[in-house]
Amino acid sequence: MDQIIDHSKLEREPLNEPAARPRRRRWRAAAIGAAIALGLFLAYLGFAPRKANQAAALPAPAPLVTVSQPLQRALDSRVGFLGQFSAIDRVELRAQVGGTLTEIHFKDGQIVHKGDLLFVIDPRPYEIKLAQAKAALQTATARVALANNQLFRAQSLKHNEFATQETVDQRTNEQDASQAAVEDAKARVHDAELDLEYARVRAPFTGRIGARQVSLGSLVAGSRAATSPTTLLATLVSLDPLYLDFDMSESDFLTFARERARVGGPLADKVVIGLSDETNFAREGTLDFIDNALDRSSGTIHARATVPNPDLFLAPGQFARLRVAIAPPTPVYLLPDAAVVLDQSQRLVMTVGSDATVKPKIVTTGELRGGLRVILSGLEPGDRVIIDGLVRAIPGTKVAPQDGAIHYDPTADQG
C-alpha cells in the first residue's frame, strides 16, 4: 500500500528549526561544564595526596619553655611554733592606805605613762597625821636642846667640884633619850609623809590600764604591810616590748642544743613572727629565754622571745605563729614550687640539656622560703630547670628554651 504523505506537514517542519537550536546549545554547554568539573576533581584527587605527604614531611615546631638556673642562697633551718603574747610587766593597783576615793584621772583602757596620777584617796586624814608628826618632832628637838644645856652645866659644876658624877651621868642619859626621841619623831614624820604619798596612786610604768574596779566616793581599804584585805583599783600591763611564750618539743630542743654546742656560742637568736590574720612573717623578735627543764607530762620545754611593739598594736593574750632558727645558715637551692613535679613518692624537676632535650631529675625538697621551694639535693648549680611551660615538656623531647628569672621575697613565707 502506498504511504500517504502529508505534504502540508513537510512544508511546516523547516519553519520550526530555529527554535530547536538554543536547546541543543544548552545541552552542549552543560556537557562541557560537567567534563571540566570532572577534570578538576580528578586533578584534585591526584594533588591532595602529594600535599598531605608534604605537610607530613614538615617537622612540628619545638614547644616554648622558660628555664633558669636554681637560685642559690644561704638559709638557716627553722622550726615553726604557735605562741601567745604576754606582758613583761603586769600589776594589780591596790590601795595601800584606806579612805574615800575622791579623784580618778584616767579613762578605762587608756595608755598611761610612768608617774601619771591615776587615783586620789582623801588625803586630809594623812595631812593631819603628818602635821602631828612634825609637831612631835619639834617637841623632841626642843628637849634635845634642853638636855644639851643641862649636861653642859652639870659638867661645868663637876669640874669645879660643885656637882657629883652621878648628876653628870643623869644629864647624859637625858640627852641620849631626848636625841632618840628626835629620831623617833623623824621616823613618824616620814611615815606620815609616806601615807600621804600613797593617798595618790600613780602608774608604776608605762602601759595600758584596764577597767576601774571602784567609783568616786567608794570607801577603799588599804594596808601597806598587806596584813589585811586591800581594795583592787585597776590592773596595768606593759605593751612595749611584749613576751611571746611557746613550747618546744624535745626533738626540736635537741636539734637546737646540738647546733648551739657545735657552734660554740649563742645561736642565731632572731625569730620571725606572723599574726593569725597574716600570711607572711613580717615581725621579728629575739629569743632570750629557754627554761631549765622539760615538762614531764608534755615532753616540751618552755621558751620565750621578746618582741618590740612600738605602735602598741599587739596585745597580751594574742596568738601568733613564729619560726625559730635551730641551725645556722647553709647554702641551698631555691625553685618555684610549681617547677617541682610529684611522681608517686618521688619529686622531680625537668631540666634542659645543651641539646635542648628535656631530662628529669630526682630532687629532695624542703620547706617554702621566700615564696620558693628549698631543694636540698639532686641539682647542680649549672642545671637549667624549666620554671614555666612545664605541661609542654615531655622527657626525651626537644624544646625551645628561653631564659627566665627566679625572685626571692623574704616576706612571702607562708605559714
Secondary structure, DSSP 8 states (H G I E B T S, - for coil): ------HHHHHHGGGGHHHHHHHHHHHHHHHHHHHHHHHHHHHHHHHHHHHHHHHHHS-----EEEEE--EEEEEEEEEEEEEEEEES-EEEEE-SS-EEEEEE---TT-EE-TT-EEEEE--HHHHHHHHHHHHHHHHHHHHHHHHHHHHHHHHHHHHTTSS-HHHHHHHHHHHHHHHHHHHHHHHHHHHHHHHHHHTEEE-SSSEEE---S--TT-EE---TT--S---EEEEEE--SSEEEEEEEEHHHHHHHHHHHHHHTS----EEEEEETT-SS--EEEEEEEE-SS--TTT-EEEEEEEE--TT----TT-EEEEEEEEEEEEEEEEE-GGG-EEETTEEEEEEE-TTSBEEEEEEEEEEEETTEEEEEES--TT--EEEE-GGG--TTSB-EEEE------TT----
